[in-house]
Amino acid sequence: MRTIHVKTASASYPVHVGSNILPHLASHLRKLTPKTSSRIFVLTSPQIWALWGRQLASAFPKEHLPTVLFLPVGEQYKRLSNVERLAIELSQAGADRSSLLVAFGGGIIGDLGGFLAAIFMRGIPYVQVPTTLLAQVDSSVGGKTGVNLTTGKNLIGSFHHPLAVFADVETLETLPQRELRAGLFESIKSGIIRDPKLFRFLEQNHESILAGEPAALQRVVSASVAMKAEVVGIDERESGLRMILNFGHTLGHAIEAVTGYKKLLHGEAIAWGMLAAVRVSRSRHLLPEKDAARMEQLIYAYGPLPHFRARIPDLLDAAGRDKKNRAGARRFVLTSGIGNAVVVEDVTEAELISALESILREAVR
């Protein structure tokens, strides 16, 4: 098991990446809770609990089994109404400020669970136990929590760091191939914006990675987390450097919104968004042709990308509501080469339309 430490201005915690973590989770959690009487609550989905619940529960003595709360699978359930429902369930079950919430599942569970922990009784501690690759490499680390509005993703939320993250790569064994690929697009993002070694590893080992070999996946997860931990440590609240983590996300989120969060997985939408960002970077002569070709080839190597249809005005409107925008200025993350990202405020509508036209020609085939 490898441990990466996240250190920010307001929090410090470990991210443990390895195999065979779930059967020992109870002992890890008890080290984090100061009181032996602290109640443990697990927020998960029915599907994850059916696959891995027995293994997690077996780590606890029968007299101290955690209380399990459920959230259905799907972006449509990542809403304030479910936060209120789960808060009521916590209250009825006797949760207090010493209780520990375990977010056990994918990114939706982690985001909503972290937000629930942030606001229940004005804040209780929580732990992330991500079970999807996307959550392991990205959303479980960094302290961002939130829920969706009908107008966009994660528009209500808070920064609330976990006490620890436990990423057991064995849980990826039951992950559908499409979801594995979707998570890998976030690791490709990590390589493009800041980690050329990870980029090369993804290039040279895509067969073993896509085959789900634990050693290869552990390296991908560890490298992705280490990159994000470094960035978050420098810029906790996304006032500067942390914005580079949104490479591909401005248009990716717009694609998700316009397609009703039903057509593409998050990572797939981000892949299309990265292709658009690469093309804007290349058209500006910011990105060398050789690097642009390698980036596009790597994205396609972890495909296929699902097709979708969307109107450009709708995509532009959705992108205009991006959380990175400030005082009317559209902030956009571009790349100047493998391992380098830049945040700009002068991307024109014409540039975005050209990039969107380019990807839509491929997306509607």
FIKE-887878 format. One record per atom (N, C-alpha, C): x, y, z. Coordinates in steps of 0.02 Angstrom, whole numbers, plus 32768, in hexadecimal, padded with zeros to 4 digits. Layout:
XYZ ...
***
This chain:
802A7FC58000 800080008000 802C803E8000 801F806B7FD1 804380AA7FCF 801980E17FEE 803A810E8012 801781458033 803181878017 800381B07FFF 801281F37FE7 7FF382248018 80198256802D 80008286805E 7FE882C6803C 7FAB82DA804D 7F9083198037 7F98834B806F 7FB983838060 7FC483B78093 7FAF83FA8076 7F7B84168092 7F628457807D 7F64848880B8 7F4F84C580AC 7F5084F780E1 7F2184E4811A 7EEC84BE810B 7EBA84AF813E 7EB684658152 7ED9843A812F 7ED183F2813D 7F1083CC8129 7F1783928149 7F4D83648137 7F33831D8142 7F3982F4810D 7F1D82B08114 7F3F828280E2 7F3D824080F1 7F5C821080C5 7F2C81F48091 7F4681E28058 7F2281BC8025 7F46817A801D 7F2581448031 7F428101802E 7F2A80DE7FEE 7F5980C87FC6 7F4A80A67F87 7F6980617F88 7F40802D7F7F 7F5B7FE97F7F 7F257FB57F77 7F367F787F89 7F077F3F7F85 7EF87F257FCA 7EBF7F027FD0 7EAC7EE1800E 7EA47F138048 7E887F4D8039 7E7E7F80806C 7E3B7F778090 7E077F65806B 7DC57F608089 7DC17F3380C6 7DE07EF680C4 7DDA7ECA80FE 7DFA7EE6813E 7E227F1A8137 7E447F378171 7E2C7F7F817E 7DF67F92815E 7DE07FD78162 7DCD7FEC81A9 7DAD7FBF81CF 7D977FD08212 7DD27FE6823E 7E097FC1823B 7E437FD38264 7E608017824E 7E5F8024820E 7E76806581F6 7E49809D8210 7E088091820E 7DD980C58224 7DDE80D3826E 7DE8809F8295 7DED80AA82DD 7E2980D582F0 7E5C80D382C8 7E9680FE82D4 7E86814782C7 7E538153829F 7E408197828D 7E0E81B682BD 7DE9818D82E2 7DB481A6830E 7DCE81A98356 7DCE81E38374 7DEA81EA83B8 7DC481C583EE 7D8381BA83E3 7D5A81998416 7D46815483FF 7D5181228428 7D3E80DD8415 7CF280D7840E 7CCE8106842C 7C8481048428 7C69812583E9 7C95814283C0 7C7E81658384 7C5881378356 7C1E814E833F 7BF581268311 7C11812E82CA 7C0E80F882A3 7C2480FA825E 7BE980EF8231 7BE1811A81FF 7BAC811681CE 7BCB810F8189 7BAF80E48160 7BC880D8811D 7B9380EF80EB 7BA6811D80BF 7B7A81318088 7B93810E8049 7B6680E98028 7B7880C37FEE 7B3C80BC7FBF 7B4680997F88 7B0E808B7F5B 7AFB80417F64 7ABE802F7F53 7AAA7FE97F58 7AD77FBB7F2F 7AED7FD27EF5 7B177FA87ECA 7B5C7F9C7EE9 7B7B7FD07F04 7BBD7FC77F23 7BB87F9C7F61 7B837FA67F87 7B7B7F7E7FC4 7B717F347FB2 7B4D7F277F7C 7B437EE17F68 7B857EC17F53 7BB17EE77F35 7BF17ECD7F1D 7C257EC77F54 7C297EFA7F7E 7C617EFF7FAE 7C4C7F097FF6 7C0B7F0D8003 7BF57F1A8047 7C087EE48079 7C037EA58064 7C147E6E8092 7C5E7E7280A6 7C897E828076 7CD07E868085 7CDE7EC080B4 7CBE7EF980A9 7CC87F3280D6 7CAD7F23811C 7C707F07811E 7C517EF9815F 7C797EC68187 7C997E978165 7CBF7E638187 7CFA7E7F81AE 7D0E7EBB819F 7D467EDA81C2 7D337EF18208 7CF17EF68215 7CD97F118255 7CC17ED88283 7CCC7EDE82C4 7CAD7EAF82F2 7C617EB682F1 7C3D7E8082FC 7BF47E8182F6 7BD37EB68322 7BF07EC3835B 7BD17EF38388 7BDE7F3C8373 7C087F458340 7C187F89832A 7C107F9182DF 7BDF7F6F82C2 7BD37F75827B 7BBC7FBD826B 7BD37FD98233 7BBE801D8222 7B75801E820B 7B5780588212 7B14806481F7 7B1B807781AE 7AF580568183 7AFC8061813B 7AC3808C8120 7AD580C080FA 7AA580EB80D9 7AAE80E3808D 7A7880E98068 7A7C80DC8020 7A6881187FF6 7A8C81207FBE 7A7C81517F8B 7A79812D7F49 7A4381347F23 7A4081137EE1 7A76812C7EB2 7A8581047E80 7AB981167E4F 7A9C81467E1C 7AC3817A7E0B 7AAE81A77DD6 7AB681F07DE9 7ACB82197DB7 7AD382617DC3 7A9182817DDA 7A5982657DC5 7A1882847DD6 7A0A82807E21 7A3082567E45 7A2682507E8E 7A57827A7EB6 7A83829C7E93 7AB582C67EB5 7A97830B7EC0 7A63830D7EEB 7A3B83497EF4 7A3183587F3E 7A1F83967F4D 7A1583AB7F92 79DE83837FB5 79AC836D7F8F 797683477FAF 799183077FCF 79C282E77FB0 79DF82AB7FCE 7A0D82BB8007 7A2E82F58005 7A56830A803F 7A298312807C 79EF83318072 79C1833A80AA 79A782F780C3 799582CB8095 797D828880AA 79B1826380D3 79EF826480BB 7A25824080DE 7A3682618121 7A3182A38124 7A3D82C58164 7A0982B28197 79CB82AB8181 7996829581AE 79A4824D81C6 79BA82228199 79CA81DD81AC 7A0481DB81DE 7A36820681D4 7A6D82098204 7A53821E8248 7A2A82528249 7A0F826B8288 79E4823782AB 79BA82168285 798F81E282A3 79B681A782BE 79F0819A829F 7A1A816282B5 7A48817582EE 7A4581B38305 7A6C81C7833F 7AB181E28330 7ABE81F782F3 7B00821382E2 7B0A82548307 7B498260831C 7B5A82A0833C 7B9C82B8831F 7BB982EC833E 7BF5830B8321 7C3282DE8325 7C2F82AA834D 7C68827C8351 7C618242831F 7C28823E82FD 7C1D820882CE 7C4A82108291 7C5881D78272 7C8281D58236 7C5A81BC81FB 7C5B81E181C4 7C3881CC8188 7C6B81B08156 7C5C8176813B 7C8781578109 7C64815A80C6 7C81817D8096 7C6681818052 7C838147802A 7C5A8114801E 7C7180D58002 7C5180CB7FBD 7C7480E07F89 7C5780DA7F46 7C7C81057F14 7C59811A7EE0 7C7881427EAB 7C76818C7EBA 7C8081B47E86 7C8681FC7E90 7C47821D7EAA 7C0D82057E95 7BCF82237EAD 7BC782187EF8 7BD581DB7F0F 7BD281CC7F56 7C0481F87F7C 7C4181FE7F61 7C7482257F82 7C63826F7F86 7C4A828B7F4F 7C3982D27F4D 7BFF82E27F7C 7BC982BB7F76 7B8F82C87F9F 7B9D82B77FE8 7BC1827F7FF4 7BD1826C8038 7BFD829F805B 7C2D82BB8036 7C5882EE8053 7C31832D8064 7C01833F8039 7BD8837A8046 7BAA836E8081 7B8E83328085 7B64832080BF 7B8C832680FF 7BCA830D80FF 7BF58310813A 7C068359814B 7C0D83828118 7C2183C88123 7BEA83F08146 7BAB83DF8139 7B7584088154 7B4E83E8818C 7B5383A68195 7B2D838681CB 7B4A839C820E 7B1F83B98239 7B3483D58279 7B7084048272 7B7184288239 7BA684578227 7BEA8436821E 7BE883F58210 7C2683D481FC 7C3883988227 7C3C835E8208 7C5483228229 7C8D830581FF 7CB982DD821D 7CF082C081F7 7CD7828A81C6 7CFC82838190 7CEA824E8161 7D2982328140 7D2081F78122 7D5781D48100 7D3E81C080BB 7D6B81C4808A 7D5A81AF8046 7D758168803B 7D49813C8023 7D5D80F9800D 7D4480F17FC6 7D68810D7F95 7D50810D7F4F 7D5680C87F2F 7D2380B67F08 7D2280737EEA 7D2380767E9E 7D2480B27E80 7D2C80B77E38 7D6F80D87E29 7D8980CC7DEF 7DCA80E97DDE 7DC581357DDC 7D8E814F7DC1 7D8681987DBE 7D8A81B77E03 7D6981987E34 7D6A81B27E78 7DAF81A97E97 7DD081717E8A 7E1281657EA8 7E4681967E8F 7E4581A57E4E 7E7A81D07E33 7E6A821A7E39 7E2B822B7E48 7E1A82727E45 7DEC828A7E7D 7DAD82777E7B 7D7B829B7EA3 7D80828F7EEE 7DA082587F03 7DA5824A7F4C 7DDA82747F6E 7E0482967F47 7E3D82BB7F63 7E3483057F55 7E41832E7F87 7E4183767F7B 7E0E839D7FA2 7DDC837C7FBF 7DAD839E7FEB 7D7183BE7FCA 7D6A83B97F88 7D2E83D47F68 7CF383A67F73 7CBC83C37F8A 7C7E839D7F92 7C4683C47F72 7C0F83A37F62 7BD883C97F46 7BA1839F7F27 7B6D83C37F13 7B3483A47EF1 7B2283D07EB5 7AF783B47E8A 7AE683D57E4B 7AA783FF7E51 7AA284317E26 7A6484547E18 7A4E84427DD2 7A1184547DC1 79FB84477D7C 7A2284717D4A 7A4384A57D62 7A6984D17D35 7AB284BD7D2F 7AC9848B7D54 7B0F84787D4E 7B26844B7D86 7B63842E7D7D 7B7E84007DAD 7BA284237DE6 7B9984087E22 7BBF841E7E5D 7BBA84697E6A 7B8184877E5B 7B7A84CE7E67 7B6984DF7EAF 7B5984AC7ED7 7B5284B57F1F 7B8484857F40 7BAE849F7F6C 7BDF84737F8C 7C0B84997FBC 7C3E84777FD2 7C6C84948003 7CAF84707FFD 7CE2848D801C 7D21846A8025 7D1F84488069 7D268406806A 7D2683E080A8 7D5283A3809E 7D8E83A680B8 7DBE837080AC 7DAE833280D5 7DBA82F780BA 7DB282BA80E1 7DEB82B28113 7DDF82878144 7E1582758173 7E4982498150 7E3382228120 7E5F81F680FA 7E3A81DC80BD 7E6081C3808E 7E4481A28053 7E63815C804E 7E38812A8043 7E4F80E5803C 7E3980CC7FF8 7E6980C87FC9 7E5A80B27F85 7E72806B7F7B 7E44803C7F7E 7E537FF57F75 7E497FE37F2C 7E807FD77F08 7E7A7FCA7EC0 7E577F887EB1 7E4F7F5D7EE3 7E2B7F1E7ED8 7DE17F2C7EC8 7DC67F647EE0 7D807F747ED2 7D767F837E88 7DAC7F907E64 7DA77F9E7E1C 7D9B7F5F7DF4 7DA37F247E14 7D9A7EE57DF0 7D527EDE7DD6 7D227EF97DF9 7CDC7EF37DE5 7CC47F307DBE 7CF27F5D7DAE 7CDF7F997D89 7CD67F887D3F 7C9D7F9B7D22 7C947F907CDB 7CCB7FB17CB2 7CDD7F927C7A 7D157FAC7C51 7D097FF57C3D 7CCC80077C2E 7CBE804C7C1B 7CCF807D7C53 7CBE806B7C90 7CCC80977CC9 7D16809A7CD8 7D3980627CCD 7D8280637CD6 7DA180947CA5 7D8C80917C66 7DA680BE7C33 7D9581077C45 7D5981127C5D 7D4581567C6E 7D7281737CA5 7D84814A7CD5 7DB081617D0A 7DF6816F7CF0 7E0C81487CC0 7E5081517CA5 7E5781937C80 7E2081AE7C66 7E2581EF7C45 7E3B82267C77 7E2682207CB6 7E3D82507CE8 7E8882487CF5 7EA2820B7CF2 7EEA82027CFA 7F10821D7CBE 7EF382167C82 7F1182357C47 7F1582807C51 7EE0829D7C6D 7EE182E47C7C 7F1B82F57CAA 7F2682CC7CDE 7F5D82D87D0C 7FA082D97CE8 7FA882AA7CBA 7FE682A77C94 7FEF82E47C67 7FBA82F97C47 7FBE83327C19 7FD083727C3E 7FB1837D7C78 7FBA83BE7C98 7FF883C47CC4 801383897CDD 804883937D0E 807983587D15 8069831D7CFA 809382E37D08 80A582BE7CC8 80DC82D17CA6 80F082B07C68 810182667C72 811A82537CAE 812A820D7CBB 80EA81E37CBB 80B581FC7CDA 807681D97CD9 805B81D47C92 8062820A7C6C 804C820A7C26 806F81D27BFF 80B181CC7C07 80D681987BE3 80C281537BFB 80B7814B7C3C 80A1810A7C56 805F80F67C38 803181257C33 7FF081167C14 7FF881057BCA 802781267BA8 803481167B62 804F80D07B5A 808080BE7B84 80A680807B7A 808680437B99 8054804C7BC3 803780137BE8 7FEB800F7BE3 7FD080287BAB 7F87802C7BA9 7F667FE77BA8 7F887FB57B8D 7F697F727B8C 7F637F557BD3 7F987F5A7BFB 7F947F3F7C3F 7F667F687C6B 7F637FA97C5F 7F377FD47C85 7EEE7FC47C76 7EDE7FBF7C35 7E997FAF7C22 7E857F687C35 7EB87F3B7C3D 7EAA7EF77C54 7E9D7EF57C9F 7EA77F2D7CC0 7E997F317D08 7ECF7F127D33 7F0D7F0E7D1C 7F427EF17D44 7F4D7F1D7D83 7F487F007DBF 7F4A7F277DFD 7F887F537E03 7FC37F387DF2 80007F5F7DFA 7FFF7F9D7DCD 7FE77F947D8F 7FE37FCD7D61 7FB180007D79 7F777FE97D90 7F4480177DA9 7F5B803C7DE7 7F7E80177E13 7F9680387E50 7FC780707E3F 7FF180657E0D 801F809A7DF9 7FFA80D57DDC 7FC880C87DB3 7FA280FF7D95 7F7E81277DCC 7F5E81047DFA 7F3A81267E30 7F6A814E7E5B 7FA281307E6F 7FD281517E9A 7FEE81907E7A 8000818B7E3A 801D81C47E17 7FEA81FC7E0F 7FAC81EA7DFF 7F77821C7DF7 7F6A82407E39 7F67821A7E6F 7F5A82387EB1 7F9582647EC6 7FD2824D7EB9 800C82757ECC 800D82B87EA8 7FFB82B77E67 7FF882F67E42 7FC383257E5F 7F8883097E6D 7F5383347E87 7F64834D7ECD 7F8383237EF6 7F9683377F3A 7FC783727F38 7FF583707F09 802583A77F02 800283E87EEF 7FD483E47EBF 7FB184207EA8 7F84843C7EDF 7F5F84107F01 7F3184267F36 7F5984437F71 7F9484277F7E 7FBD84417FB3 7FD484887FA7 7FDE84997F67 7FF384DC7F55 7FB7850C7F53 7F7F84F47F3A 7F44851F7F31 7F0684F87F46 7EF485007F85 7EBD84D87FA1 7E7984ED7F86 7E6E852E7F7F 7E2B85487F70 7E21855E7F28 7E4A85467EFB 7E4285527EB3 7E45859C7EA3 7E7585BF7EC2 7E7F86057EB2 7EB2860F7E7B 7ED685DA7E69 7F0A85E17E36 7F1A859E7E16 7F51857F7E2D 7F6B85427E0D 7F37850A7E09 7F0D85027E3C 7EDF84CA7E3D 7EAF84CA7E01 7EA785037DE2 7E7A85077DA8 7E9284D97D70 7ED384C87D6E 7EEA849E7D37 7ECB84587D3A 7EB384447D76 7E9284037D7C 7E5183FF7D54 7E3A84397D3E 7DFC843B7D17 7E0884367CCC 7E4484237CB8 7E52841A7C71 7E1E83EA7C53 7DFD84007C1E 7DC983D77BFE 7D8583DB7C1F 7D8183FB7C59 7D4383F97C80 7D11842F7C6C 7D2984687C54 7CFA849D7C43 7CC884857C0E 7CE2846B7BD7 7CB684507BA3 7C9D840B7BB4 7CC383E57BDB 7CAC83A37BF1 7C6D83A77C1A 7C6D83D67C4B 7C3183E07C74 7BF783F87C49 7C0684237C18 7BD2843C7BEC 7BB384037BC4 7BDD83D67BAC 7BC3839C7B86 7B9683717BB2 7BAC83667BF1 7B83833F7C1F 7B3F83607C2A 7B3F83A17C35 7B0183C47C43 7AD283C37C07 7AEC83D17BCC 7AC283D47B91 7AA683907B7E 7ACA835B7B8D 7AB183177B7F 7A8C82F97BBA 7A7C83227BEB 7A52830D7C22 7A7282DB7C52 7AB582D97C54 7AD982AC7C81 7AC782627C75 7AAE82527C3A 7A98820E7C2D 7ABF81EB7BF5 7ADC82127BC9 7AFB81F57B8D 7B4381DF7B99 7B6782067BC1 7BAE81FA7BCC 7BBE81F47C16 7BF081CC7C25 7C0D81CC7C68 7C38820B7C70 7C44821E7CAE 7C69825C7CBA 7CAD825C7C95 7CD382277C9D 7D1582247C7E 7D1282277C32 7CDD820B7C15 7CD5820E7BCC 7CC882557BB5 7C9F82797BDA 7C9282BF7BC8 7CD282E87BCF 7CFA82D97C03 7D3882FD7C0C 7D6982ED7BD3 7D6782B07BBA 7D92829E7B81 7D8282C97B45 7D4282D17B35 7D2E82FD7AFF 7D4483457B0D 7D3C835B7B4B 7D51839E7B5F 7D9C83A87B57 7DC383747B67 7E0C83797B5F 7E1E837E7B16 7DFD83587AEB 7E0A835D7AA4 7DFE83A47A8B 7DC883C27AA2 7DB984067A8E 7DEF84367AA8 7E05842D7AE6 7E3884597B03 7E7B84517ADE 7E8B84147ACB 7EC884087AA4 7EC4842D7A62 7E8A842D7A42 7E84844D7A01 7E8584997A06 7E6A84B57A3C 7E7184FD7A47 7EBA850E7A52 7EDC84E57A7A 7F2484F17A88 7F4D84EE7A49 7F3E84BE7A1F 7F6384B579E0 7F5584EE79B0 7F16850379AB 7F058539797C 7F25857B7990 7F35858379D0 7F5785BF79E7 7FA385BB79DF 7FBB858279C7 8003857579C1 802485757A06 7FFC85677A39 8016855F7A7D 803285197A87 801584E97A64 802584A37A6D 804784887A2D 8083846A7A34 80A3844D79F9 8079841579DA 807B84107999 805483DD7975 80648397798E 80A4838A799C 80B8834779B3 8097833579F4 809583647A24 807683577A64 802A83507A5D 800D837A7A32 7FC583757A27 7FB283317A0C 7FDA831779DD 7FCB82D679C0 7FD0829F79F5 800382A27A20 800A826F7A55 7FD082727A86 7FBA82AE7A97 7F8182B57AC5 7F4282967AA7 7F3482A77A69 7EF8828C7A49 7EFD82407A41 7F3782277A2F 7F4081DF7A27 7F3581BB7A69 7F4D81D97AA0 7F4581B87AE1 7EFC81B77AF6 7ED981EE7AEB 7E9281F07AFC 7E6B81BB7AD5 7E7881B77A94 7E5681857A6B 7E6A813D7A7D 7EA881337A95 7EBF80F07AA8 7E9780D47AE1 7E7B81007B0B 7E5380E97B44 7E0880EF7B36 7DF780F87AF7 7DB080FB7AE3 7D9380B57ADD 7D5B80AE7ABA 7D3E80E17A8E 7D1681157AB4 7D1281507A97 7CE881857AB4 7CA2817F7A98 7C7081827AC3 7C2B817C7AAB 7C1681B87A81 7BEB81AD7A51 7BD281E47A28 7B9C820A7A4C 7B9382487A39 7B5D82717A55 7B4C82A97A24 7B1282C67A2C 7AFC82FE7A04 7AEE833A7A32 7B0183747A1C 7AF483B07A44 7AF883ED7A17 7AD384217A2A 7AD584617A05 7B0C848D7A23 7B3384AC79F9 7B6A84D57A10 7B52850F7A3D 7B1B85327A2C 7B0485677A5A 7AF4854D7AA0 7AD885107AA5 7ACA84F37AE6 7B0A84E47B0C 7B3C84CA7AEA 7B7D84BC7B09 7B9E84FC7B21 7B9C85307AF9 7BBA85707B0E 7B96858D7B4A 7B5585877B4B 7B2E85A07B84 7B40857B7BC4 7B4585397BBF 7B5785117BFA 7B9E85207C10 7BCC85287BE2 7C1185387BF3 7C16857C7C15 7BE885A97C04 7BE985EC7C22 7BD985EC7C6C 7BBD85B57C85 7BAD85B17CCD 7BE4858D7CF4 7C1E85837CD5 7C55855F7CF6 7C6B85857D34 7C7B855F7D6A 7C8D857E7DAA 7CD085A37DA8 7CFA85957D76 7D3B85B77D72 7D3485FF7D59 7CFC860F7D39 7CF486527D1D 7CF086857D56 7D0F86BF7D4A 7D1186F37D7D 7D0287367D5C 7CD3875C7D79 7CC387A17D63 7CB887A57D18 7C9687727CFE 7C8587727CB7 7CBB87587C8A 7CF7874A7CA5 7D2D87307C7C 7D2A86E47C7A 7D2E86CA7C3D 7D2C86817C34 7D7286647C3E 7D7B863E7C72 7DBC861F7C80 7DBE85D97C60 7DF585CB7C3F 7DFA858D7C19 7E4085717C22 7E44852E7C2B 7E84850E7C35 7E9C84F17BF3 7ED885077BDE 7EF784EF7BA1 7F3884CB7BB3 7F5984AF7B82 7F98848C7B8D 7FCD84A57B5C 800A84AD7B76 804284C27B4B 8072848A7B3D 8063844E7B54 808D84147B49 807F83DF7B7D 809883A37B72 808B836B7BA0 80AA837B7BE4 807F83817C17 809683927C5A 808E83DC7C6A 806E84027C3E 8067844A7C4A 802184627C39 8005848A7C66 7FC384A67C5B 7FC584F17C6B 7F9985167C4A 7F95855E7C56 7F4B85727C5A 7F3C85A27C86 7EF885BC7C8C 7EF686007C69 7EC786077C3B 7EC186457C14 7E7B86617C1B 7E7586A17C0D 7E3386C37C11 7E1F86E27BCF 7E4386D17B9A 7E3586F27B5A 7E1F86C37B23 7E0786867B36 7DED865A7B03 7DAD86787AE7 7DAB86817AA6 7D7186A17A87 7D3A866F7A78 7CFF868A7A6E 7CC7865F7A5B 7CD5863D7A18 7CF6866079EB 7D07864379A9 7D35860779B1 7D65860B79E0 7D9285D379EC 7D6C85977A07 7D3F85A57A36 7D17856E7A53 7CEA854E7A1E 7CCB857879F5 7C9F855D79C1 7CC785317991 7D038546797E 7D2C851F7951 7D3E84DB7970 7D5184DC79B1 7D63849D79D3 7D26847079DA 7CED848D79EB 7CB0846679F3 7C9A844879B0 7C9F846F797B 7C8D84547939 7CBA84187928 7CF9841D793B 7D2983E8792D 7D1783A77950 7D0883AC7992 7CF8836E79B6 7CB3835479A5 7C8483817996 7C41836A7985 7C4083447943 7C6D83557915 7C71832F78D7 7C8382E678E4 7CAA82DB7919 7CBC8297792B 7C8782777958 7C6882A07982 7C3A828679B4 7BF8826D7996 7BE58287795C 7BA482747940 7BAA823E790B 7BE582237900 7BED81EE78CE 7BC881AF78E1 
***
